[in-house]
Amino acid sequence: MKKWIAISGVLIIALLVIMFITKPSEEKYNAWLIENISTRLDEQSPMAAMGISLFGEQIIESNTVVEDYMIFNTFETKFQEREMKFIGVFNMFIPLSV
């Protein structure tokens, strides 16, 4: 019984360490969001997509709030009257609300 508790504890600690190491940075989030927005805008308006590729980083940086919870980050961005919320974990971004 104690053996399984010890193994479970080690696995939980290993998972938490991996989550801490692989939580994405704000720079990765900015690049990921710019790419996604540019892709969607490119279909509708190529000029708007070019504007995002040129000025998107400053716009997103100034409109994003990042919360660090040690094993994951939350990102909240306001862009074009929309609020987007994502969790950053395991080098991925999971949408909470878009």
C-alpha positions as semicolon CSV with decimal commas, in nm:
position;residue;x (nm);y (nm);z (nm)
1;M;0,000;0,000;0,000
2;K;0,274;0,246;0,093
3;K;0,457;0,154;-0,227
4;W;0,160;0,273;-0,440
5;I;0,129;0,594;-0,242
6;A;0,498;0,667;-0,296
7;I;0,474;0,589;-0,668
8;S;0,164;0,808;-0,700
9;G;0,337;1,093;-0,519
10;V;0,642;1,071;-0,745
11;L;0,421;1,065;-1,058
12;I;0,222;1,368;-0,941
13;I;0,541;1,562;-0,866
14;A;0,685;1,464;-1,205
15;L;0,367;1,581;-1,380
16;L;0,376;1,914;-1,195
17;V;0,743;1,965;-1,287
18;I;0,669;1,889;-1,654
19;M;0,375;2,132;-1,647
20;F;0,598;2,403;-1,496
21;I;0,871;2,348;-1,756
22;T;0,635;2,341;-2,054
23;K;0,407;2,635;-1,972
24;P;0,425;2,874;-2,267
25;S;0,560;3,227;-2,233
26;E;0,386;3,550;-2,322
27;E;0,606;3,583;-2,631
28;K;0,490;3,241;-2,757
29;Y;0,130;3,341;-2,691
30;N;0,171;3,668;-2,883
31;A;0,325;3,489;-3,183
32;W;0,057;3,217;-3,175
33;L;-0,230;3,465;-3,153
34;I;-0,089;3,687;-3,429
35;E;-0,057;3,383;-3,656
36;N;-0,416;3,273;-3,585
37;I;-0,561;3,621;-3,630
38;S;-0,361;3,676;-3,950
39;T;-0,481;3,346;-4,093
40;R;-0,845;3,430;-4,024
41;L;-0,815;3,788;-4,149
42;D;-0,624;3,683;-4,461
43;E;-0,935;3,504;-4,584
44;Q;-1,151;3,813;-4,530
45;S;-0,917;4,107;-4,579
46;P;-0,556;4,071;-4,694
47;M;-0,480;4,434;-4,600
48;A;-0,597;4,383;-4,243
49;A;-0,385;4,068;-4,219
50;M;-0,080;4,265;-4,334
51;G;-0,154;4,530;-4,070
52;I;-0,173;4,263;-3,800
53;S;0,157;4,113;-3,912
54;L;0,320;4,459;-3,890
55;F;0,160;4,601;-3,574
56;G;-0,001;4,298;-3,414
57;E;0,264;4,237;-3,152
58;Q;0,230;4,585;-3,000
59;I;-0,151;4,568;-3,015
60;I;-0,169;4,226;-2,853
61;E;0,098;4,303;-2,593
62;S;-0,083;4,617;-2,479
63;N;-0,423;4,443;-2,464
64;T;-0,322;4,118;-2,293
65;V;-0,328;4,035;-1,923
66;V;-0,121;3,734;-1,817
67;E;-0,175;3,547;-1,490
68;D;0,097;3,303;-1,381
69;Y;-0,017;3,008;-1,171
70;M;0,321;2,830;-1,158
71;I;0,209;2,523;-1,359
72;F;0,006;2,710;-1,621
73;N;-0,065;3,063;-1,743
74;T;-0,391;3,231;-1,830
75;F;-0,404;3,488;-2,108
76;E;-0,687;3,737;-2,152
77;T;-0,678;3,953;-2,464
78;K;-0,919;4,222;-2,577
79;F;-0,907;4,266;-2,955
80;Q;-1,164;4,433;-3,180
81;E;-1,428;4,445;-2,906
82;R;-1,380;4,075;-2,830
83;E;-1,247;3,915;-2,516
84;M;-1,044;3,600;-2,564
85;K;-0,929;3,382;-2,275
86;F;-0,681;3,096;-2,301
87;I;-0,495;2,862;-2,069
88;G;-0,134;2,799;-2,161
89;V;-0,015;2,454;-2,056
90;F;0,210;2,187;-2,213
91;N;0,319;2,440;-2,483
92;M;-0,045;2,462;-2,600
93;F;-0,319;2,722;-2,574
94;I;-0,661;2,596;-2,472
95;P;-0,949;2,837;-2,532
96;L;-1,174;2,919;-2,238
97;S;-1,382;3,176;-2,421
98;V;-1,347;3,329;-2,764
